Amino acid sequence: MTEFSVLDDRTDWQQDFERRLRASYAAAGIGLPAAERMLDGVRAGIGDWTVAGITDAGTSVGHVAVAVGDDNGLLAGRIGDLHIDAPHVGGGYGRAARDWAEGWCAERGAARVGVRLTEPAGELFAAYDVRGQVRARLLGSAPESVGEVTARPMTRAEFPGWLASEKTSYAGDIIRAGTLSREEAVRKSDRDFADLLPEGLATPDHTLLVLEVAGEPIGTGWLKHRHLPGVTYGYGLHVQERFRGKGYGRAAMAAGEEATLAAGDSTLMFTVWGGNEVAMNLYTSAGYRVVEEVRYLALPRPAA
């Protein structure tokens, strides 16, 4: 019989949890200094987690970690970790742990539960909606230019129009992912852009690009260098809708990769929101690995 016992001493679990995270970050092209920074962020949040050991007839088979807290005004649960030890994978323990975690969160009033994955979800979380992915790729030599696409710095005259468009697009991504209402998404968009670009076009360590073909603007790029040690974060590499389907998306990524290397970073990282399968497919074809994937499920779980 599968049993769950809350741990008083989490030392061994945390050491193993961090080891597994480091390995997953390394597999995605994240260097050790950047991985440690990412781990610092995780450590800052795990103090509130409840960690349970999973046993069967007295034999330890894995661990599951859960928490419930406020998420933009909604009480939400989180599965921070669900790990079944290798000898016991396939024994039904993963499903039992997932069901226990969902019940634990529901009992505490959570209206939904989220899970952060560093490996493919498989069947265990197939019913959970994908809300977002962080993708990354370790870059080698400078990328070859794609077609006739060129990139140049954005001008001051172009910045206000770009900013308004990006705010609208960002809010739309949040709404489409189902995380916030329209009004909440717009407010979050305004706050986030004010925090990220306090000096506008002159904000240090940011590159804002205009992509062109034969002198005609077809898209834009926005990158934050040294987001993590050696890592540039791509806040946006967009091609206008009327120019899509012509291979310019890959050209936009090549421009971002070139800017990343020029700034002295070696890894380019993106977030892609749930529902944007076109971007996910583009990143996969370009060799960008999933660093983390966030999924959500409304509680209680619908009857099968």
C-alpha positions as CSV (number, residue, x, y, z in Angstrom):
1,M,0.0,0.0,0.0
2,T,1.4,3.4,-1.0
3,E,1.7,5.8,1.9
4,F,2.7,9.5,2.3
5,S,4.5,10.8,5.3
6,V,5.5,14.5,5.8
7,L,9.2,14.8,6.4
8,D,10.6,16.6,9.5
9,D,14.1,16.5,8.1
10,R,14.2,17.5,4.4
11,T,18.0,17.6,4.1
12,D,18.5,14.5,2.0
13,W,15.5,15.3,-0.2
14,Q,16.7,18.9,-0.9
15,Q,20.2,17.8,-1.8
16,D,18.8,15.3,-4.3
17,F,16.3,17.8,-5.6
18,E,19.0,20.3,-6.3
19,R,21.2,17.7,-7.9
20,R,18.4,16.8,-10.3
21,L,17.8,20.4,-11.1
22,R,21.5,21.1,-11.9
23,A,21.5,18.1,-14.2
24,S,18.4,19.2,-16.1
25,Y,19.8,22.8,-16.4
26,A,23.1,21.5,-17.8
27,A,21.3,19.3,-20.3
28,A,19.5,22.4,-21.6
29,G,22.8,24.3,-22.1
30,I,22.7,26.3,-18.9
31,G,26.2,26.8,-17.5
32,L,27.0,26.2,-13.8
33,P,27.1,29.9,-12.7
34,A,23.7,30.5,-14.3
35,A,22.3,27.2,-12.9
36,E,23.3,28.2,-9.4
37,R,21.5,31.6,-9.8
38,M,18.4,29.7,-10.9
39,L,18.8,27.4,-7.9
40,D,19.0,30.4,-5.6
41,G,15.6,31.4,-6.9
42,V,14.2,28.0,-6.3
43,R,15.7,27.8,-2.8
44,A,14.1,31.1,-1.9
45,G,10.6,29.6,-2.4
46,I,10.9,26.0,-1.0
47,G,10.7,27.0,2.6
48,D,6.9,26.9,2.4
49,W,6.7,23.5,0.6
50,T,5.4,20.4,2.4
51,V,7.6,17.5,1.4
52,A,6.3,13.9,1.8
53,G,8.2,10.7,1.5
54,I,6.4,8.0,-0.5
55,T,6.7,4.4,0.8
56,D,5.3,1.0,-0.1
57,A,5.4,-1.7,2.6
58,G,8.1,0.3,4.4
59,T,10.2,0.8,1.3
60,S,11.0,4.3,0.2
61,V,10.1,4.9,-3.5
62,G,10.2,8.7,-3.9
63,H,9.1,12.1,-2.8
64,V,6.5,14.7,-3.5
65,A,6.5,18.4,-2.5
66,V,3.4,20.6,-2.4
67,A,2.4,24.1,-1.4
68,V,-0.7,26.4,-1.5
69,G,-0.6,30.2,-1.8
70,D,-2.0,33.3,-3.4
71,D,-1.5,33.6,-7.1
72,N,-2.8,37.0,-8.3
73,G,-5.8,36.8,-6.0
74,L,-6.5,33.1,-6.5
75,L,-5.7,30.4,-4.0
76,A,-3.6,28.0,-6.0
77,G,-1.7,24.8,-5.3
78,R,1.7,23.8,-6.6
79,I,3.5,20.5,-7.1
80,G,7.1,21.6,-6.6
81,D,8.6,18.2,-7.0
82,L,7.4,14.7,-7.8
83,H,10.2,12.1,-8.1
84,I,10.0,8.3,-8.2
85,D,13.3,6.5,-7.6
86,A,14.5,4.7,-10.7
87,P,13.9,1.1,-9.5
88,H,10.3,1.9,-8.8
89,V,9.3,3.9,-11.9
90,G,6.3,2.3,-13.7
91,G,4.8,0.9,-10.5
92,G,1.9,3.4,-10.4
93,Y,3.6,5.5,-7.7
94,G,3.7,8.6,-9.8
95,R,0.0,8.6,-10.4
96,A,-0.6,7.9,-6.7
97,A,1.7,10.8,-5.7
98,R,0.0,13.2,-8.2
99,D,-3.5,12.2,-6.9
100,W,-2.3,12.7,-3.3
101,A,-0.8,16.2,-4.2
102,E,-4.0,17.3,-5.9
103,G,-6.1,16.1,-3.0
104,W,-3.8,17.9,-0.5
105,C,-4.1,21.2,-2.4
106,A,-7.9,20.8,-2.8
107,E,-8.4,20.2,0.9
108,R,-6.7,23.5,1.6
109,G,-9.0,25.4,-0.8
110,A,-6.9,25.6,-3.9
111,A,-8.9,26.3,-7.1
112,R,-6.2,25.0,-9.3
113,V,-2.9,23.2,-9.1
114,G,0.3,23.9,-11.1
115,V,3.4,21.8,-11.7
116,R,6.8,22.9,-12.9
117,L,8.5,20.2,-15.0
118,T,12.1,19.9,-16.2
119,E,11.4,16.7,-18.2
120,P,8.6,15.8,-20.7
121,A,5.3,15.5,-18.9
122,G,4.3,12.2,-20.4
123,E,0.9,10.7,-19.4
124,L,1.1,11.7,-15.8
125,F,0.4,15.4,-16.4
126,A,-1.2,15.1,-19.9
127,A,-4.5,16.5,-18.5
128,Y,-2.8,19.6,-17.3
129,D,-2.8,22.6,-19.7
130,V,0.6,24.0,-20.7
131,R,0.8,27.6,-19.5
132,G,4.4,28.3,-20.5
133,Q,7.9,27.0,-21.3
134,V,11.4,28.3,-20.7
135,R,13.6,27.3,-23.6
136,A,17.4,27.7,-24.0
137,R,20.2,26.9,-26.3
138,L,24.0,27.0,-25.9
139,L,25.3,28.8,-28.9
140,G,28.4,27.9,-30.8
141,S,29.9,30.1,-33.6
142,A,28.0,33.1,-34.9
143,P,24.9,32.0,-36.8
144,E,24.6,32.3,-40.5
145,S,22.3,35.0,-41.8
146,V,19.0,33.7,-43.1
147,G,17.8,34.9,-46.5
148,E,17.8,38.7,-47.0
149,V,16.9,39.6,-43.4
150,T,19.1,42.2,-41.7
151,A,18.9,43.7,-38.1
152,R,19.6,47.2,-37.0
153,P,19.2,49.1,-33.7
154,M,15.7,50.5,-33.0
155,T,15.4,54.3,-33.3
156,R,13.9,56.7,-30.7
157,A,11.1,57.5,-33.1
158,E,10.2,53.8,-33.4
159,F,10.3,53.0,-29.7
160,P,6.9,54.4,-28.5
161,G,5.0,52.5,-31.2
162,W,6.9,49.3,-30.5
163,L,6.3,49.6,-26.7
164,A,2.6,50.0,-27.1
165,S,2.4,47.0,-29.4
166,E,4.6,44.9,-27.1
167,K,2.4,45.7,-24.0
168,T,-0.7,44.7,-25.9
169,S,0.9,41.5,-27.2
170,Y,2.2,40.5,-23.7
171,A,-1.2,41.1,-22.1
172,G,-2.7,38.9,-24.9
173,D,-0.3,36.1,-24.2
174,I,-1.2,36.1,-20.5
175,I,-4.9,36.1,-21.3
176,R,-4.5,33.3,-23.8
177,A,-2.5,31.2,-21.2
178,G,-5.5,31.5,-18.9
179,T,-3.5,32.9,-16.0
180,L,-5.3,36.3,-15.5
181,S,-8.3,38.3,-16.5
182,R,-8.0,40.9,-19.3
183,E,-7.9,43.8,-16.8
184,E,-5.4,42.0,-14.6
185,A,-3.3,41.1,-17.6
186,V,-3.2,44.7,-18.8
187,R,-2.1,46.0,-15.4
188,K,0.6,43.3,-15.1
189,S,1.9,44.3,-18.6
190,D,2.2,47.9,-17.6
191,R,4.0,47.1,-14.4
192,D,6.4,44.6,-16.0
193,F,7.4,46.9,-18.8
194,A,8.0,49.8,-16.4
195,D,10.2,47.5,-14.3
196,L,12.1,46.1,-17.2
197,L,12.7,49.2,-19.3
198,P,12.9,52.1,-16.7
199,E,15.1,54.1,-19.1
200,G,13.2,53.2,-22.2
201,L,15.4,52.6,-25.2
202,A,18.5,53.6,-23.2
203,T,18.1,51.0,-20.5
204,P,21.5,49.3,-20.0
205,D,22.1,45.7,-21.1
206,H,19.1,45.7,-23.4
207,T,19.2,45.4,-27.2
208,L,16.2,46.5,-29.2
209,L,16.3,45.5,-32.9
210,V,14.3,46.2,-36.1
211,L,14.4,43.4,-38.6
212,E,14.3,44.4,-42.3
213,V,14.1,42.9,-45.7
214,A,15.3,45.2,-48.5
215,G,14.9,48.1,-46.2
216,E,11.3,47.3,-45.2
217,P,10.7,46.5,-41.4
218,I,9.3,43.1,-41.0
219,G,9.7,42.5,-37.2
220,T,11.5,43.4,-34.0
221,G,13.7,41.9,-31.3
222,W,14.2,42.6,-27.6
223,L,17.0,41.0,-25.6
224,K,18.3,41.4,-22.1
225,H,22.0,40.5,-21.8
226,R,23.5,39.1,-18.6
227,H,20.0,38.1,-17.4
228,L,21.9,35.3,-15.8
229,P,25.7,34.7,-15.9
230,G,26.4,34.0,-19.6
231,V,22.7,34.1,-20.5
232,T,20.8,36.5,-22.7
233,Y,17.0,36.4,-22.3
234,G,14.9,37.0,-25.3
235,Y,11.8,39.0,-24.2
236,G,10.6,39.1,-27.8
237,L,11.6,38.2,-31.4
238,H,8.6,38.9,-33.5
239,V,7.8,38.9,-37.2
240,Q,4.7,40.9,-38.3
241,E,1.8,38.7,-39.2
242,R,1.8,39.6,-42.9
243,F,5.4,38.4,-43.2
244,R,5.0,35.1,-41.5
245,G,5.3,31.8,-43.2
246,K,8.4,32.9,-45.2
247,G,11.1,31.6,-42.9
248,Y,11.6,35.0,-41.2
249,G,11.0,33.6,-37.7
250,R,14.2,31.6,-37.9
251,A,16.0,34.7,-39.2
252,A,14.8,36.7,-36.2
253,M,16.2,34.0,-33.9
254,A,19.5,34.2,-35.8
255,A,19.6,37.9,-35.2
256,G,19.0,37.3,-31.5
257,E,21.8,34.7,-31.4
258,E,24.2,37.1,-33.1
259,A,23.3,39.9,-30.6
260,T,23.8,37.4,-27.7
261,L,27.3,36.5,-28.8
262,A,28.2,40.1,-29.5
263,A,27.2,41.0,-25.9
264,G,29.6,38.3,-24.6
265,D,26.9,35.8,-23.5
266,S,26.9,32.1,-24.7
267,T,23.3,31.0,-24.1
268,L,20.0,32.4,-25.4
269,M,16.9,31.8,-23.4
270,F,13.2,32.4,-24.2
271,T,9.8,32.0,-22.6
272,V,7.0,30.7,-24.8
273,W,3.4,30.9,-23.6
274,G,0.9,28.0,-23.7
275,G,-1.2,28.0,-26.9
276,N,1.6,29.3,-29.1
277,E,2.4,26.0,-30.8
278,V,4.0,27.8,-33.8
279,A,6.7,29.3,-31.6
280,M,7.2,26.0,-29.7
281,N,7.7,24.2,-33.0
282,L,10.1,26.9,-34.2
283,Y,12.2,26.7,-31.0
284,T,12.3,22.9,-31.2
285,S,13.5,22.9,-34.8
286,A,16.2,25.4,-33.9
287,G,17.6,23.2,-31.1
288,Y,16.2,25.0,-28.1
289,R,15.7,22.7,-25.2
290,V,12.9,22.9,-22.6
291,V,14.5,24.2,-19.3
292,E,11.2,24.3,-17.4
293,E,7.5,23.8,-18.3
294,V,4.6,25.0,-16.2
295,R,1.2,23.3,-16.4
296,Y,-2.1,23.9,-14.6
297,L,-5.2,21.9,-13.8
298,A,-8.5,23.2,-12.3
299,L,-9.5,21.6,-9.0
300,P,-11.2,19.4,-8.3
301,R,-10.0,17.2,-11.1
302,P,-12.8,16.4,-13.6
303,A,-14.2,12.8,-13.2
304,A,-12.7,10.4,-15.7
